[in-house]
Amino acid sequence: MSDEIDKANDEIQNRINITLGSINTSIEENNTGKCMWCDKPVEDKRRWCSAECRDEHTLYANKV
């Protein structure tokens, strides 16, 4: 009985590892010089001009 449970646990762990390995976690740089949400000018390669724009962008991005 425990052999079947061990095999099932191994299969589940393998599927979890494959799924986690397929997730793209890279963050693109912002080379436009503008906020990714409101298009206001930004310093450096920042993605947003303010925390408010970041939070609003994240809120809408997570609704998809």
N, CA, C, O and CB atoms as a CASP TS submission, in Angstrom:
PFRMAT TS
TARGET T0000
AUTHOR 0000-0000-0000
METHOD Language model
MODEL 1
PARENT N/A
ATOM      1  N   MET     1       0.824  -1.193   0.000  1.00  0.00           N
ATOM      2  CA  MET     1       0.000   0.000   0.000  1.00  0.00           C
ATOM      3  C   MET     1       0.867   1.255   0.000  1.00  0.00           C
ATOM      4  O   MET     1       0.591   2.205  -0.733  1.00  0.00           O
ATOM      5  CB  MET     1      -0.937  -0.001   1.205  1.00  0.00           C
ATOM      6  N   SER     2       1.916   1.257   0.825  1.00  0.00           N
ATOM      7  CA  SER     2       2.749   2.451   0.894  1.00  0.00           C
ATOM      8  C   SER     2       3.511   2.683  -0.414  1.00  0.00           C
ATOM      9  O   SER     2       3.847   3.824  -0.732  1.00  0.00           O
ATOM     10  CB  SER     2       3.729   2.339   2.059  1.00  0.00           C
ATOM     11  N   ASP     3       3.789   1.622  -1.173  1.00  0.00           N
ATOM     12  CA  ASP     3       4.466   1.798  -2.460  1.00  0.00           C
ATOM     13  C   ASP     3       3.608   2.613  -3.418  1.00  0.00           C
ATOM     14  O   ASP     3       4.126   3.463  -4.141  1.00  0.00           O
ATOM     15  CB  ASP     3       4.801   0.436  -3.082  1.00  0.00           C
ATOM     16  N   GLU     4       2.310   2.365  -3.432  1.00  0.00           N
ATOM     17  CA  GLU     4       1.409   3.125  -4.304  1.00  0.00           C
ATOM     18  C   GLU     4       1.333   4.586  -3.881  1.00  0.00           C
ATOM     19  O   GLU     4       1.300   5.486  -4.720  1.00  0.00           O
ATOM     20  CB  GLU     4       0.010   2.507  -4.295  1.00  0.00           C
ATOM     21  N   ILE     5       1.305   4.807  -2.586  1.00  0.00           N
ATOM     22  CA  ILE     5       1.265   6.174  -2.073  1.00  0.00           C
ATOM     23  C   ILE     5       2.560   6.906  -2.412  1.00  0.00           C
ATOM     24  O   ILE     5       2.534   8.068  -2.815  1.00  0.00           O
ATOM     25  CB  ILE     5       1.032   6.176  -0.550  1.00  0.00           C
ATOM     26  N   ASP     6       3.690   6.223  -2.247  1.00  0.00           N
ATOM     27  CA  ASP     6       4.979   6.833  -2.595  1.00  0.00           C
ATOM     28  C   ASP     6       5.048   7.178  -4.073  1.00  0.00           C
ATOM     29  O   ASP     6       5.541   8.246  -4.434  1.00  0.00           O
ATOM     30  CB  ASP     6       6.129   5.897  -2.228  1.00  0.00           C
ATOM     31  N   LYS     7       4.565   6.296  -4.930  1.00  0.00           N
ATOM     32  CA  LYS     7       4.549   6.545  -6.374  1.00  0.00           C
ATOM     33  C   LYS     7       3.653   7.735  -6.705  1.00  0.00           C
ATOM     34  O   LYS     7       4.001   8.569  -7.541  1.00  0.00           O
ATOM     35  CB  LYS     7       4.072   5.292  -7.134  1.00  0.00           C
ATOM     36  N   ALA     8       2.510   7.807  -6.052  1.00  0.00           N
ATOM     37  CA  ALA     8       1.590   8.917  -6.285  1.00  0.00           C
ATOM     38  C   ALA     8       2.217  10.235  -5.828  1.00  0.00           C
ATOM     39  O   ALA     8       2.116  11.246  -6.523  1.00  0.00           O
ATOM     40  CB  ALA     8       0.254   8.675  -5.552  1.00  0.00           C
ATOM     41  N   ASN     9       2.857  10.225  -4.672  1.00  0.00           N
ATOM     42  CA  ASN     9       3.525  11.430  -4.182  1.00  0.00           C
ATOM     43  C   ASN     9       4.653  11.867  -5.119  1.00  0.00           C
ATOM     44  O   ASN     9       4.831  13.058  -5.373  1.00  0.00           O
ATOM     45  CB  ASN     9       4.077  11.192  -2.776  1.00  0.00           C
ATOM     46  N   ASP    10       5.410  10.899  -5.629  1.00  0.00           N
ATOM     47  CA  ASP    10       6.486  11.216  -6.571  1.00  0.00           C
ATOM     48  C   ASP    10       5.921  11.822  -7.852  1.00  0.00           C
ATOM     49  O   ASP    10       6.478  12.782  -8.385  1.00  0.00           O
ATOM     50  CB  ASP    10       7.307   9.954  -6.898  1.00  0.00           C
ATOM     51  N   GLU    11       4.826  11.268  -8.341  1.00  0.00           N
ATOM     52  CA  GLU    11       4.194  11.786  -9.558  1.00  0.00           C
ATOM     53  C   GLU    11       3.688  13.212  -9.347  1.00  0.00           C
ATOM     54  O   GLU    11       3.864  14.069 -10.214  1.00  0.00           O
ATOM     55  CB  GLU    11       3.033  10.873  -9.991  1.00  0.00           C
ATOM     56  N   ILE    12       3.074  13.460  -8.224  1.00  0.00           N
ATOM     57  CA  ILE    12       2.583  14.807  -7.920  1.00  0.00           C
ATOM     58  C   ILE    12       3.750  15.789  -7.833  1.00  0.00           C
ATOM     59  O   ILE    12       3.675  16.893  -8.372  1.00  0.00           O
ATOM     60  CB  ILE    12       1.779  14.809  -6.597  1.00  0.00           C
ATOM     61  N   GLN    13       4.827  15.389  -7.155  1.00  0.00           N
ATOM     62  CA  GLN    13       5.994  16.263  -7.034  1.00  0.00           C
ATOM     63  C   GLN    13       6.609  16.539  -8.402  1.00  0.00           C
ATOM     64  O   GLN    13       7.029  17.665  -8.669  1.00  0.00           O
ATOM     65  CB  GLN    13       7.041  15.635  -6.101  1.00  0.00           C
ATOM     66  N   ASN    14       6.669  15.541  -9.268  1.00  0.00           N
ATOM     67  CA  ASN    14       7.197  15.742 -10.619  1.00  0.00           C
ATOM     68  C   ASN    14       6.344  16.738 -11.398  1.00  0.00           C
ATOM     69  O   ASN    14       6.880  17.603 -12.091  1.00  0.00           O
ATOM     70  CB  ASN    14       7.264  14.406 -11.372  1.00  0.00           C
ATOM     71  N   ARG    15       5.046  16.625 -11.291  1.00  0.00           N
ATOM     72  CA  ARG    15       4.157  17.556 -11.992  1.00  0.00           C
ATOM     73  C   ARG    15       4.292  18.977 -11.449  1.00  0.00           C
ATOM     74  O   ARG    15       4.255  19.942 -12.213  1.00  0.00           O
ATOM     75  CB  ARG    15       2.704  17.090 -11.875  1.00  0.00           C
ATOM     76  N   ILE    16       4.446  19.103 -10.143  1.00  0.00           N
ATOM     77  CA  ILE    16       4.656  20.422  -9.538  1.00  0.00           C
ATOM     78  C   ILE    16       5.962  21.019 -10.057  1.00  0.00           C
ATOM     79  O   ILE    16       6.001  22.192 -10.429  1.00  0.00           O
ATOM     80  CB  ILE    16       4.678  20.324  -7.982  1.00  0.00           C
ATOM     81  N   ASN    17       7.032  20.221 -10.086  1.00  0.00           N
ATOM     82  CA  ASN    17       8.325  20.711 -10.554  1.00  0.00           C
ATOM     83  C   ASN    17       8.260  21.154 -12.017  1.00  0.00           C
ATOM     84  O   ASN    17       8.838  22.179 -12.379  1.00  0.00           O
ATOM     85  CB  ASN    17       9.391  19.628 -10.381  1.00  0.00           C
ATOM     86  N   ILE    18       7.566  20.397 -12.850  1.00  0.00           N
ATOM     87  CA  ILE    18       7.426  20.753 -14.257  1.00  0.00           C
ATOM     88  C   ILE    18       6.638  22.052 -14.399  1.00  0.00           C
ATOM     89  O   ILE    18       7.017  22.925 -15.179  1.00  0.00           O
ATOM     90  CB  ILE    18       6.736  19.617 -15.038  1.00  0.00           C
ATOM     91  N   THR    19       5.551  22.183 -13.654  1.00  0.00           N
ATOM     92  CA  THR    19       4.731  23.387 -13.724  1.00  0.00           C
ATOM     93  C   THR    19       5.519  24.608 -13.250  1.00  0.00           C
ATOM     94  O   THR    19       5.495  25.648 -13.908  1.00  0.00           O
ATOM     95  CB  THR    19       3.457  23.216 -12.883  1.00  0.00           C
ATOM     96  N   LEU    20       6.207  24.497 -12.133  1.00  0.00           N
ATOM     97  CA  LEU    20       6.990  25.620 -11.623  1.00  0.00           C
ATOM     98  C   LEU    20       8.133  25.978 -12.565  1.00  0.00           C
ATOM     99  O   LEU    20       8.498  27.148 -12.682  1.00  0.00           O
ATOM    100  CB  LEU    20       7.539  25.296 -10.238  1.00  0.00           C
ATOM    101  N   GLY    21       8.693  24.995 -13.227  1.00  0.00           N
ATOM    102  CA  GLY    21       9.767  25.241 -14.173  1.00  0.00           C
ATOM    103  C   GLY    21       9.307  25.947 -15.432  1.00  0.00           C
ATOM    104  O   GLY    21      10.122  26.559 -16.122  1.00  0.00           O
ATOM    105  N   SER    22       8.026  25.879 -15.748  1.00  0.00           N
ATOM    106  CA  SER    22       7.518  26.483 -16.971  1.00  0.00           C
ATOM    107  C   SER    22       7.030  27.921 -16.772  1.00  0.00           C
ATOM    108  O   SER    22       6.636  28.579 -17.736  1.00  0.00           O
ATOM    109  CB  SER    22       6.398  25.642 -17.520  1.00  0.00           C
ATOM    110  N   ILE    23       7.053  28.404 -15.545  1.00  0.00           N
ATOM    111  CA  ILE    23       6.577  29.753 -15.263  1.00  0.00           C
ATOM    112  C   ILE    23       7.688  30.755 -15.555  1.00  0.00           C
ATOM    113  O   ILE    23       8.816  30.597 -15.088  1.00  0.00           O
ATOM    114  CB  ILE    23       6.102  29.876 -13.794  1.00  0.00           C
ATOM    115  N   ASN    24       7.366  31.774 -16.321  1.00  0.00           N
ATOM    116  CA  ASN    24       8.330  32.817 -16.666  1.00  0.00           C
ATOM    117  C   ASN    24       8.301  33.894 -15.586  1.00  0.00           C
ATOM    118  O   ASN    24       7.305  34.599 -15.426  1.00  0.00           O
ATOM    119  CB  ASN    24       8.020  33.428 -18.068  1.00  0.00           C
ATOM    120  N   THR    25       9.397  34.013 -14.852  1.00  0.00           N
ATOM    121  CA  THR    25       9.452  34.992 -13.769  1.00  0.00           C
ATOM    122  C   THR    25      10.359  36.172 -14.099  1.00  0.00           C
ATOM    123  O   THR    25      10.637  37.000 -13.232  1.00  0.00           O
ATOM    124  CB  THR    25       9.925  34.328 -12.495  1.00  0.00           C
ATOM    125  N   SER    26      10.819  36.254 -15.336  1.00  0.00           N
ATOM    126  CA  SER    26      11.691  37.362 -15.697  1.00  0.00           C
ATOM    127  C   SER    26      10.881  38.657 -15.795  1.00  0.00           C
ATOM    128  O   SER    26       9.718  38.654 -16.198  1.00  0.00           O
ATOM    129  CB  SER    26      12.417  37.071 -17.030  1.00  0.00           C
ATOM    130  N   ILE    27      11.516  39.740 -15.423  1.00  0.00           N
ATOM    131  CA  ILE    27      10.866  41.049 -15.460  1.00  0.00           C
ATOM    132  C   ILE    27      11.549  41.862 -16.547  1.00  0.00           C
ATOM    133  O   ILE    27      12.762  42.067 -16.518  1.00  0.00           O
ATOM    134  CB  ILE    27      10.939  41.779 -14.066  1.00  0.00           C
ATOM    135  N   GLU    28      10.767  42.315 -17.492  1.00  0.00           N
ATOM    136  CA  GLU    28      11.331  43.088 -18.587  1.00  0.00           C
ATOM    137  C   GLU    28      11.725  44.479 -18.121  1.00  0.00           C
ATOM    138  O   GLU    28      11.074  45.075 -17.263  1.00  0.00           O
ATOM    139  CB  GLU    28      10.341  43.179 -19.739  1.00  0.00           C
ATOM    140  N   GLU    29      12.811  44.986 -18.709  1.00  0.00           N
ATOM    141  CA  GLU    29      13.230  46.345 -18.386  1.00  0.00           C
ATOM    142  C   GLU    29      12.395  47.335 -19.187  1.00  0.00           C
ATOM    143  O   GLU    29      11.906  47.024 -20.273  1.00  0.00           O
ATOM    144  CB  GLU    29      14.741  46.544 -18.670  1.00  0.00           C
ATOM    145  N   ASN    30      12.245  48.520 -18.637  1.00  0.00           N
ATOM    146  CA  ASN    30      11.490  49.562 -19.310  1.00  0.00           C
ATOM    147  C   ASN    30      12.475  50.525 -19.967  1.00  0.00           C
ATOM    148  O   ASN    30      13.058  51.370 -19.287  1.00  0.00           O
ATOM    149  CB  ASN    30      10.549  50.308 -18.317  1.00  0.00           C
ATOM    150  N   ASN    31      12.663  50.408 -21.253  1.00  0.00           N
ATOM    151  CA  ASN    31      13.594  51.259 -21.975  1.00  0.00           C
ATOM    152  C   ASN    31      12.908  52.437 -22.650  1.00  0.00           C
ATOM    153  O   ASN    31      13.541  53.147 -23.431  1.00  0.00           O
ATOM    154  CB  ASN    31      14.331  50.451 -23.001  1.00  0.00           C
ATOM    155  N   THR    32      11.645  52.659 -22.370  1.00  0.00           N
ATOM    156  CA  THR    32      10.887  53.704 -23.054  1.00  0.00           C
ATOM    157  C   THR    32      11.040  55.075 -22.405  1.00  0.00           C
ATOM    158  O   THR    32      10.817  56.095 -23.057  1.00  0.00           O
ATOM    159  CB  THR    32       9.430  53.330 -23.094  1.00  0.00           C
ATOM    160  N   GLY    33      11.419  55.112 -21.130  1.00  0.00           N
ATOM    161  CA  GLY    33      11.502  56.381 -20.423  1.00  0.00           C
ATOM    162  C   GLY    33      10.150  56.875 -19.937  1.00  0.00           C
ATOM    163  O   GLY    33      10.028  58.001 -19.454  1.00  0.00           O
ATOM    164  N   LYS    34       9.132  56.025 -20.066  1.00  0.00           N
ATOM    165  CA  LYS    34       7.780  56.397 -19.638  1.00  0.00           C
ATOM    166  C   LYS    34       7.227  55.346 -18.683  1.00  0.00           C
ATOM    167  O   LYS    34       7.617  54.179 -18.727  1.00  0.00           O
ATOM    168  CB  LYS    34       6.842  56.564 -20.858  1.00  0.00           C
ATOM    169  N   CYS    35       6.319  55.778 -17.828  1.00  0.00           N
ATOM    170  CA  CYS    35       5.620  54.872 -16.918  1.00  0.00           C
ATOM    171  C   CYS    35       4.829  53.856 -17.741  1.00  0.00           C
ATOM    172  O   CYS    35       4.188  54.214 -18.728  1.00  0.00           O
ATOM    173  CB  CYS    35       4.678  55.661 -15.953  1.00  0.00           C
ATOM    174  N   MET    36       4.875  52.606 -17.336  1.00  0.00           N
ATOM    175  CA  MET    36       4.165  51.560 -18.069  1.00  0.00           C
ATOM    176  C   MET    36       2.654  51.657 -17.900  1.00  0.00           C
ATOM    177  O   MET    36       1.906  51.004 -18.627  1.00  0.00           O
ATOM    178  CB  MET    36       4.640  50.198 -17.616  1.00  0.00           C
ATOM    179  N   TRP    37       2.201  52.463 -16.950  1.00  0.00           N
ATOM    180  CA  TRP    37       0.766  52.574 -16.700  1.00  0.00           C
ATOM    181  C   TRP    37       0.179  53.881 -17.223  1.00  0.00           C
ATOM    182  O   TRP    37      -0.852  53.870 -17.896  1.00  0.00           O
ATOM    183  CB  TRP    37       0.493  52.453 -15.219  1.00  0.00           C
ATOM    184  N   CYS    38       0.832  55.020 -16.919  1.00  0.00           N
ATOM    185  CA  CYS    38       0.232  56.310 -17.259  1.00  0.00           C
ATOM    186  C   CYS    38       1.035  57.111 -18.293  1.00  0.00           C
ATOM    187  O   CYS    38       0.603  58.193 -18.689  1.00  0.00           O
ATOM    188  CB  CYS    38       0.075  57.132 -16.008  1.00  0.00           C
ATOM    189  N   ASP    39       2.171  56.615 -18.730  1.00  0.00           N
ATOM    190  CA  ASP    39       3.033  57.251 -19.743  1.00  0.00           C
ATOM    191  C   ASP    39       3.717  58.538 -19.284  1.00  0.00           C
ATOM    192  O   ASP    39       4.211  59.290 -20.125  1.00  0.00           O
ATOM    193  CB  ASP    39       2.224  57.550 -20.958  1.00  0.00           C
ATOM    194  N   LYS    40       3.761  58.815 -17.985  1.00  0.00           N
ATOM    195  CA  LYS    40       4.525  59.965 -17.491  1.00  0.00           C
ATOM    196  C   LYS    40       6.012  59.628 -17.577  1.00  0.00           C
ATOM    197  O   LYS    40       6.377  58.455 -17.498  1.00  0.00           O
ATOM    198  CB  LYS    40       4.115  60.333 -16.018  1.00  0.00           C
ATOM    199  N   PRO    41       6.880  60.632 -17.736  1.00  0.00           N
ATOM    200  CA  PRO    41       8.325  60.377 -17.789  1.00  0.00           C
ATOM    201  C   PRO    41       8.823  59.762 -16.472  1.00  0.00           C
ATOM    202  O   PRO    41       8.359  60.123 -15.390  1.00  0.00           O
ATOM    203  CB  PRO    41       9.090  61.690 -18.088  1.00  0.00           C
ATOM    204  N   VAL    42       9.782  58.822 -16.586  1.00  0.00           N
ATOM    205  CA  VAL    42      10.376  58.181 -15.406  1.00  0.00           C
ATOM    206  C   VAL    42      11.898  58.290 -15.484  1.00  0.00           C
ATOM    207  O   VAL    42      12.467  58.486 -16.558  1.00  0.00           O
ATOM    208  CB  VAL    42       9.936  56.686 -15.299  1.00  0.00           C
ATOM    209  N   GLU    43      12.539  58.158 -14.334  1.00  0.00           N
ATOM    210  CA  GLU    43      13.998  58.167 -14.262  1.00  0.00           C
ATOM    211  C   GLU    43      14.518  56.760 -14.538  1.00  0.00           C
ATOM    212  O   GLU    43      13.822  55.774 -14.293  1.00  0.00           O
ATOM    213  CB  GLU    43      14.489  58.676 -12.873  1.00  0.00           C
ATOM    214  N   ASP    44      15.716  56.676 -15.038  1.00  0.00           N
ATOM    215  CA  ASP    44      16.389  55.399 -15.258  1.00  0.00           C
ATOM    216  C   ASP    44      15.532  54.476 -16.125  1.00  0.00           C
ATOM    217  O   ASP    44      14.941  54.892 -17.121  1.00  0.00           O
ATOM    218  CB  ASP    44      16.710  54.723 -13.915  1.00  0.00           C
ATOM    219  N   LYS    45      15.486  53.209 -15.708  1.00  0.00           N
ATOM    220  CA  LYS    45      14.672  52.216 -16.411  1.00  0.00           C
ATOM    221  C   LYS    45      13.517  51.759 -15.526  1.00  0.00           C
ATOM    222  O   LYS    45      13.082  50.610 -15.606  1.00  0.00           O
ATOM    223  CB  LYS    45      15.534  51.007 -16.837  1.00  0.00           C
ATOM    224  N   ARG    46      13.034  52.649 -14.697  1.00  0.00           N
ATOM    225  CA  ARG    46      11.922  52.316 -13.802  1.00  0.00           C
ATOM    226  C   ARG    46      10.695  51.965 -14.616  1.00  0.00           C
ATOM    227  O   ARG    46      10.496  52.474 -15.719  1.00  0.00           O
ATOM    228  CB  ARG    46      11.614  53.483 -12.843  1.00  0.00           C
ATOM    229  N   ARG    47       9.885  51.101 -14.066  1.00  0.00           N
ATOM    230  CA  ARG    47       8.699  50.656 -14.785  1.00  0.00           C
ATOM    231  C   ARG    47       7.512  51.577 -14.542  1.00  0.00           C
ATOM    232  O   ARG    47       6.666  51.747 -15.419  1.00  0.00           O
ATOM    233  CB  ARG    47       8.345  49.239 -14.381  1.00  0.00           C
ATOM    234  N   TRP    48       7.447  52.175 -13.347  1.00  0.00           N
ATOM    235  CA  TRP    48       6.325  53.041 -12.991  1.00  0.00           C
ATOM    236  C   TRP    48       6.837  54.342 -12.411  1.00  0.00           C
ATOM    237  O   TRP    48       7.953  54.411 -11.895  1.00  0.00           O
ATOM    238  CB  TRP    48       5.388  52.344 -11.993  1.00  0.00           C
ATOM    239  N   CYS    49       6.014  55.373 -12.499  1.00  0.00           N
ATOM    240  CA  CYS    49       6.400  56.686 -11.971  1.00  0.00           C
ATOM    241  C   CYS    49       6.108  56.798 -10.481  1.00  0.00           C
ATOM    242  O   CYS    49       6.683  57.651  -9.806  1.00  0.00           O
ATOM    243  CB  CYS    49       5.671  57.797 -12.726  1.00  0.00           C
ATOM    244  N   SER    50       5.230  55.959  -9.959  1.00  0.00           N
ATOM    245  CA  SER    50       4.871  56.032  -8.543  1.00  0.00           C
ATOM    246  C   SER    50       4.374  54.679  -8.049  1.00  0.00           C
ATOM    247  O   SER    50       4.092  53.778  -8.840  1.00  0.00           O
ATOM    248  CB  SER    50       3.798  57.111  -8.309  1.00  0.00           C
ATOM    249  N   ALA    51       4.274  54.554  -6.747  1.00  0.00           N
ATOM    250  CA  ALA    51       3.752  53.324  -6.153  1.00  0.00           C
ATOM    251  C   ALA    51       2.280  53.130  -6.514  1.00  0.00           C
ATOM    252  O   ALA    51       1.810  51.999  -6.641  1.00  0.00           O
ATOM    253  CB  ALA    51       3.926  53.351  -4.623  1.00  0.00           C
ATOM    254  N   GLU    52       1.564  54.227  -6.676  1.00  0.00           N
ATOM    255  CA  GLU    52       0.144  54.137  -7.027  1.00  0.00           C
ATOM    256  C   GLU    52      -0.029  53.510  -8.415  1.00  0.00           C
ATOM    257  O   GLU    52      -0.885  52.648  -8.614  1.00  0.00           O
ATOM    258  CB  GLU    52      -0.514  55.538  -6.987  1.00  0.00           C
ATOM    259  N   CYS    53       0.794  53.953  -9.368  1.00  0.00           N
ATOM    260  CA  CYS    53       0.719  53.375 -10.720  1.00  0.00           C
ATOM    261  C   CYS    53       1.089  51.891 -10.680  1.00  0.00           C
ATOM    262  O   CYS    53       0.443  51.070 -11.331  1.00  0.00           O
ATOM    263  CB  CYS    53       1.659  54.138 -11.699  1.00  0.00           C
ATOM    264  N   ARG    54       2.130  51.550  -9.914  1.00  0.00           N
ATOM    265  CA  ARG    54       2.538  50.152  -9.785  1.00  0.00           C
ATOM    266  C   ARG    54       1.406  49.299  -9.228  1.00  0.00           C
ATOM    267  O   ARG    54       1.101  48.230  -9.758  1.00  0.00           O
ATOM    268  CB  ARG    54       3.771  50.037  -8.888  1.00  0.00           C
ATOM    269  N   ASP    55       0.785  49.784  -8.152  1.00  0.00           N
ATOM    270  CA  ASP    55      -0.279  49.025  -7.506  1.00  0.00           C
ATOM    271  C   ASP    55      -1.484  48.856  -8.424  1.00  0.00           C
ATOM    272  O   ASP    55      -2.085  47.783  -8.478  1.00  0.00           O
ATOM    273  CB  ASP    55      -0.701  49.708  -6.213  1.00  0.00           C
ATOM    274  N   GLU    56      -1.835  49.919  -9.144  1.00  0.00           N
ATOM    275  CA  GLU    56      -2.977  49.839 -10.045  1.00  0.00           C
ATOM    276  C   GLU    56      -2.688  48.884 -11.201  1.00  0.00           C
ATOM    277  O   GLU    56      -3.552  48.100 -11.595  1.00  0.00           O
ATOM    278  CB  GLU    56      -3.333  51.231 -10.580  1.00  0.00           C
ATOM    279  N   HIS    57      -1.479  48.952 -11.741  1.00  0.00           N
ATOM    280  CA  HIS    57      -1.079  48.046 -12.816  1.00  0.00           C
ATOM    281  C   HIS    57      -1.134  46.607 -12.344  1.00  0.00           C
ATOM    282  O   HIS    57      -1.656  45.737 -13.042  1.00  0.00           O
ATOM    283  CB  HIS    57       0.329  48.384 -13.317  1.00  0.00           C
ATOM    284  N   THR    58      -0.594  46.355 -11.154  1.00  0.00           N
ATOM    285  CA  THR    58      -0.588  44.997 -10.591  1.00  0.00           C
ATOM    286  C   THR    58      -2.003  44.501 -10.345  1.00  0.00           C
ATOM    287  O   THR    58      -2.302  43.335 -10.605  1.00  0.00           O
ATOM    288  CB  THR    58       0.211  44.959  -9.282  1.00  0.00           C
ATOM    289  N   LEU    59      -2.873  45.364  -9.851  1.00  0.00           N
ATOM    290  CA  LEU    59      -4.257  44.991  -9.593  1.00  0.00           C
ATOM    291  C   LEU    59      -4.930  44.521 -10.889  1.00  0.00           C
ATOM    292  O   LEU    59      -5.569  43.469 -10.909  1.00  0.00           O
ATOM    293  CB  LEU    59      -5.033  46.181  -8.978  1.00  0.00           C
ATOM    294  N   TYR    60      -4.788  45.294 -11.962  1.00  0.00           N
ATOM    295  CA  TYR    60      -5.425  44.940 -13.218  1.00  0.00           C
ATOM    296  C   TYR    60      -4.739  43.756 -13.891  1.00  0.00           C
ATOM    297  O   TYR    60      -5.404  42.953 -14.545  1.00  0.00           O
ATOM    298  CB  TYR    60      -5.431  46.132 -14.148  1.00  0.00           C
ATOM    299  N   ALA    61      -3.423  43.633 -13.744  1.00  0.00           N
ATOM    300  CA  ALA    61      -2.698  42.512 -14.345  1.00  0.00           C
ATOM    301  C   ALA    61      -3.105  41.195 -13.698  1.00  0.00           C
ATOM    302  O   ALA    61      -3.151  40.167 -14.373  1.00  0.00           O
ATOM    303  CB  ALA    61      -1.182  42.718 -14.214  1.00  0.00           C
ATOM    304  N   ASN    62      -3.398  41.210 -12.412  1.00  0.00           N
ATOM    305  CA  ASN    62      -3.767  39.977 -11.708  1.00  0.00           C
ATOM    306  C   ASN    62      -5.218  39.570 -11.938  1.00  0.00           C
ATOM    307  O   ASN    62      -5.608  38.456 -11.587  1.00  0.00           O
ATOM    308  CB  ASN    62      -3.525  40.142 -10.228  1.00  0.00           C
ATOM    309  N   LYS    63      -6.024  40.458 -12.524  1.00  0.00           N
ATOM    310  CA  LYS    63      -7.419  40.121 -12.816  1.00  0.00           C
ATOM    311  C   LYS    63      -7.542  39.261 -14.061  1.00  0.00           C
ATOM    312  O   LYS    63      -8.574  38.625 -14.278  1.00  0.00           O
ATOM    313  CB  LYS    63      -8.244  41.385 -12.983  1.00  0.00           C
ATOM    314  N   VAL    64      -6.503  39.238 -14.878  1.00  0.00           N
ATOM    315  CA  VAL    64      -6.549  38.486 -16.144  1.00  0.00           C
ATOM    316  C   VAL    64      -6.562  37.033 -15.905  1.00  0.00           C
ATOM    317  O   VAL    64      -6.600  36.252 -16.856  1.00  0.00           O
ATOM    318  CB  VAL    64      -5.392  38.828 -17.024  1.00  0.00           C
TER
END
